[in-house]
């Protein structure tokens, strides 16, 4: 009799539980543009790369998309391994360090005194679908502002943007397109720095 009640209890509890498939985790894997050569205008300057400003959705691991003009949703079975805000800040830091334009490049948490501060505003980093889900593209819009830390004056500011069509109509296609759009933006930023540091 005890075995019967145990079996019934197990069946009841197993009937109430549902199996949820694990979420796929994605990370940004954009390649770095070619290095800038023979630019020495910033060689005696130190730079601090501030943590990027962005909407709260880009500070979380949820992977969002937009349908039509104003409907925003989160993928149920996909998420970021690192928040886009943090990942883009890291990519910018890598880009600038690889370029060897500055005497030193510090992270935002550094206590060191620096000549310049780079502020980043991520205005768009999203996959978009048409209303009927037949087309999709990813958009990246980033504004950079270079500030003289001694005078707090703006030395230069510019907005960079790119759109890349997604090859597949799913979260993976969106991530690949975001990677491509981010590479385009990083290339534009690379060129901008080469002019700023002439």
KASULDA-V899895 format. One record per residue. N is the residue number from 0. RES is the residue in three letters. PSI is psi in radians with two decimals (* if undefined). Layout:
n/res/psi
N/RES/PSI
N/RES/PSI
//
This chain:
n/res/psi
0/UNK/-0.69
1/UNK/-0.73
2/UNK/-0.64
3/UNK/-0.81
4/UNK/-0.65
5/UNK/-0.78
6/UNK/-0.74
7/UNK/-0.73
8/UNK/-0.79
9/UNK/-0.75
10/UNK/-0.70
11/UNK/-0.83
12/UNK/-0.62
13/UNK/-0.51
14/UNK/-0.50
15/UNK/-0.41
16/UNK/2.55
17/UNK/2.54
18/UNK/2.13
19/UNK/2.12
20/UNK/2.55
21/UNK/2.62
22/UNK/2.51
23/UNK/2.34
24/UNK/2.36
25/UNK/2.63
26/UNK/2.73
27/UNK/2.36
28/UNK/0.58
29/UNK/2.39
30/UNK/2.78
31/UNK/2.42
32/UNK/2.92
33/UNK/2.57
34/UNK/2.61
35/UNK/2.40
36/UNK/2.62
37/UNK/0.58
38/UNK/2.06
39/UNK/0.08
40/UNK/-0.38
41/UNK/0.18
42/UNK/-0.43
43/UNK/0.23
44/UNK/2.49
45/UNK/2.54
46/UNK/2.37
47/UNK/2.22
48/UNK/1.87
49/UNK/2.65
50/UNK/2.39
51/UNK/2.50
52/UNK/2.51
53/UNK/3.03
54/UNK/2.79
55/UNK/-0.50
56/UNK/-0.52
57/UNK/-0.05
58/UNK/-0.05
59/UNK/3.03
60/UNK/-0.21
61/UNK/2.40
62/UNK/1.99
63/UNK/2.79
64/UNK/2.81
65/UNK/2.34
66/UNK/2.22
67/UNK/-2.35
68/UNK/-0.48
69/UNK/0.22
70/UNK/2.08
71/UNK/2.36
72/UNK/2.89
73/UNK/2.41
74/UNK/2.38
75/UNK/-0.57
76/UNK/0.48
77/UNK/2.49
78/UNK/2.92
79/UNK/2.55
80/UNK/-0.51
81/UNK/2.51
82/UNK/2.47
83/UNK/-0.66
84/UNK/-0.87
85/UNK/-0.72
86/UNK/-0.71
87/UNK/-0.68
88/UNK/-0.76
89/UNK/-0.69
90/UNK/-0.73
91/UNK/-0.75
92/UNK/-0.77
93/UNK/-0.77
94/UNK/-0.84
95/UNK/-0.70
96/UNK/-0.72
97/UNK/-0.51
98/UNK/-0.37
99/UNK/0.70
100/UNK/-0.46
101/UNK/2.75
102/UNK/-0.72
103/UNK/2.66
104/UNK/2.11
105/UNK/2.70
106/UNK/2.92
107/UNK/-0.53
108/UNK/-0.08
109/UNK/2.45
110/UNK/-0.04
111/UNK/2.62
112/UNK/2.27
113/UNK/2.68
114/UNK/-0.65
115/UNK/2.66
116/UNK/2.34
117/UNK/2.04
118/UNK/2.41
119/UNK/2.29
120/UNK/1.98
121/UNK/1.83
122/UNK/-0.47
123/UNK/2.34
124/UNK/1.46
125/UNK/2.63
126/UNK/2.36
127/UNK/2.41
128/UNK/2.61
129/UNK/2.89
130/UNK/-0.59
131/UNK/0.12
132/UNK/0.47
133/UNK/-0.25
134/UNK/2.65
135/UNK/2.57
136/UNK/2.83
137/UNK/2.50
138/UNK/2.37
139/UNK/2.18
140/UNK/2.10
141/UNK/2.33
142/UNK/2.27
143/UNK/2.49
144/UNK/2.14
145/UNK/2.15
146/UNK/2.39
147/UNK/2.01
148/UNK/-0.35
149/UNK/-0.67
150/UNK/-0.16
151/UNK/0.41
152/UNK/2.59
153/UNK/2.13
154/UNK/-0.64
155/UNK/2.55
156/UNK/2.50
157/UNK/2.59
158/UNK/2.33
159/UNK/2.41
160/UNK/2.71
161/UNK/2.55
162/UNK/2.35
163/UNK/2.27
164/UNK/2.34
165/UNK/2.33
166/UNK/-0.45
167/UNK/2.56
168/UNK/1.09
169/UNK/-3.09
170/UNK/-0.66
171/UNK/-0.74
172/UNK/-0.64
173/UNK/-0.72
174/UNK/-0.76
175/UNK/-0.72
176/UNK/-0.67
177/UNK/-0.69
178/UNK/-0.78
179/UNK/-0.75
180/UNK/-0.68
181/UNK/-0.67
182/UNK/-0.76
183/UNK/-0.77
184/UNK/-0.74
185/UNK/-0.64
186/UNK/-0.72
187/UNK/-0.70
188/UNK/-0.70
189/UNK/-0.80
190/UNK/-0.69
191/UNK/-0.78
192/UNK/-0.62
193/UNK/-0.53
194/UNK/-0.67
195/UNK/-0.63
196/UNK/0.33
197/UNK/*
//
